């Protein structure tokens, strides 16, 4: 099950509660910025101790881009 990003949640809440709709350009820019932050955090976490490449790790090795797509893309 894919997770909803905070930007998607806020957009949906504004639309549902106030009928407010973002233009596609604004929403796309916000989602792209959020994606960059999520990928940077993934890389930072991996660099600072989340070593899933250790031979005894049961977690599969994936790229930051793959992590984002598997977690947030619908």
Secondary structure, DSSP 8 states (H G I E B T S, - for coil): -----HHHHHHHHHHHHH-----HHHHHHHHHHHHHHHHHHHHHHHHTT--TTSTT--S----HHHHHHHHH--
